[in-house]
Amino acid sequence: MFRPLTMLAFATLPAAALATQATQPAPSAKLAETVHQEMQTQTGEPPKRIRSVTLTGNEKCPPSTSNEVVVCNRLDPNEQYRVPKELRRPPEVPAKNQSWVNRAQTVDEVGRTAGGLPNTCSAVGTGGQTGCAQMNARQWYLERQAIKRAEQAGTSPPPQD
């Protein structure tokens, strides 16, 4: 008597399982995302596209797909309309791109110091010691500028002698 009942139960079990699978809701976005991650780990290939999105206000990060990764960054409302910090200072011009006026001035300063002319703070030549105060003031000013730039950039200032 138990044999026909067990056979009937085994025969109807697969049909009942298929019926419950058909009535389940579609997978959610999170499930789809994990499917994309599993596919990537199986293939071992990196995503074809990486997109960086800057969000302001209450914007939501767009969802990623199997071919792209979306990286979201939220912008501070106070900094929203400001020029980025890395672009606020003009870049320093390399020597090969400077004008001939600046190059001639540099050559003139080097020549004056080497020649011991007045106001050059040099032990060579007459009147060379008269420029030591100017040189110290200029050095102090340049050190202060370097400290201010380092504070604005958020790095530690250069070491002092």
C-alpha positions in Angstrom: 0.0 0.0 0.0 2.9 2.4 0.7 4.6 1.7 -2.5 1.9 3.2 -4.8 1.7 6.3 -2.6 5.5 6.9 -2.6 5.6 6.4 -6.4 2.8 8.9 -6.8 4.7 11.4 -4.5 7.9 11.0 -6.5 6.0 11.5 -9.8 4.3 14.7 -8.6 7.3 16.3 -6.9 9.1 17.6 -10.0 5.8 19.1 -11.3 5.3 20.9 -8.0 8.8 22.3 -8.0 8.4 23.6 -11.5 5.1 25.3 -10.6 6.7 27.1 -7.6 9.6 28.3 -9.8 7.1 29.7 -12.4 5.2 31.8 -9.7 8.3 33.3 -8.2 9.0 37.0 -9.0 11.7 38.2 -11.4 15.2 38.7 -9.9 15.9 42.2 -8.4 18.6 44.5 -9.5 20.9 43.4 -6.7 20.5 39.8 -7.8 21.3 40.8 -11.3 24.4 42.6 -10.0 25.7 39.5 -8.3 25.0 37.5 -11.4 27.2 40.0 -13.3 29.9 39.6 -10.7 29.7 35.9 -10.8 30.0 36.0 -14.6 33.1 38.2 -14.4 34.8 35.9 -11.9 34.0 32.9 -14.1 35.4 34.5 -17.3 38.3 36.3 -15.5 38.0 39.3 -17.8 37.9 42.9 -16.4 34.9 45.1 -17.2 35.1 46.7 -20.6 34.3 50.2 -19.3 34.8 52.0 -16.0 32.7 55.2 -15.6 33.3 57.8 -13.0 30.2 59.9 -12.0 30.2 63.0 -9.8 26.9 63.5 -8.0 25.5 66.6 -6.5 22.5 67.1 -4.3 20.1 64.1 -4.0 21.2 62.4 -7.3 21.4 58.6 -7.2 24.3 56.6 -8.5 23.4 54.9 -11.8 23.4 51.1 -11.7 26.3 49.1 -13.3 25.9 46.5 -16.0 27.9 43.4 -16.9 30.1 45.5 -19.3 30.8 48.5 -17.1 31.6 49.5 -13.5 30.2 52.8 -12.2 32.2 54.6 -9.6 30.2 57.4 -7.9 31.7 60.5 -6.1 29.6 62.9 -4.1 30.6 66.6 -4.4 30.4 68.9 -1.3 27.6 71.5 -1.9 30.0 74.3 -0.8 32.6 73.3 -3.4 30.1 72.6 -6.2 30.8 75.7 -8.3 34.5 76.2 -7.4 37.5 75.4 -9.5 39.1 72.2 -8.3 42.1 72.6 -5.9 44.6 71.1 -8.3 43.7 73.7 -10.9 43.6 76.8 -8.7 47.3 77.5 -8.9 48.9 78.2 -12.2 51.5 75.5 -13.1 55.1 76.4 -12.9 56.6 77.0 -16.3 59.7 74.8 -17.1 62.9 76.6 -18.0 62.8 75.6 -21.7 59.3 77.1 -22.1 60.1 80.5 -20.5 60.6 83.7 -22.4 64.0 85.1 -23.3 63.4 88.0 -20.9 63.2 85.6 -17.9 66.2 83.6 -19.2 68.3 86.8 -19.7 67.4 87.9 -16.2 68.5 84.6 -14.7 71.8 84.7 -16.6 72.3 88.3 -15.4 71.7 87.3 -11.7 74.1 84.4 -12.0 76.7 86.6 -13.6 76.4 89.3 -11.0 76.8 86.8 -8.1 79.7 85.1 -9.7 81.4 88.4 -10.5 81.1 89.9 -7.0 79.3 93.0 -8.1 77.6 95.3 -5.6 74.4 94.0 -3.9 75.3 90.3 -4.6 76.2 89.1 -1.1 79.5 87.7 -2.3 82.9 87.5 -0.6 84.5 88.0 -4.0 85.0 91.6 -5.3 84.3 95.0 -3.9 80.9 95.8 -2.4 79.6 92.2 -2.6 78.6 92.1 1.0 76.0 94.8 0.5 73.4 92.5 -0.9 73.2 90.0 2.0 70.1 91.7 3.5 68.3 91.6 0.2 69.2 87.9 -0.3 68.0 87.0 3.2 64.7 88.8 2.7 64.2 87.1 -0.7 64.9 83.7 0.8 62.5 84.3 3.7 59.8 85.4 1.2 60.3 82.3 -1.0 60.1 80.0 2.1 56.9 81.6 3.2 55.4 81.1 -0.2 56.4 77.4 -0.2 54.8 77.0 3.3 51.5 78.6 2.1 51.4 76.4 -1.1 51.9 73.3 1.0 49.1 74.3 3.4 46.7 75.0 0.5 47.6 71.6 -1.1 47.2 69.9 2.3 50.7 68.5 2.4 53.5 69.0 4.9 55.7 72.0 4.3 59.3 71.5 3.2 61.9 71.1 6.0 63.6 74.3 7.2 67.4 74.6 7.5 
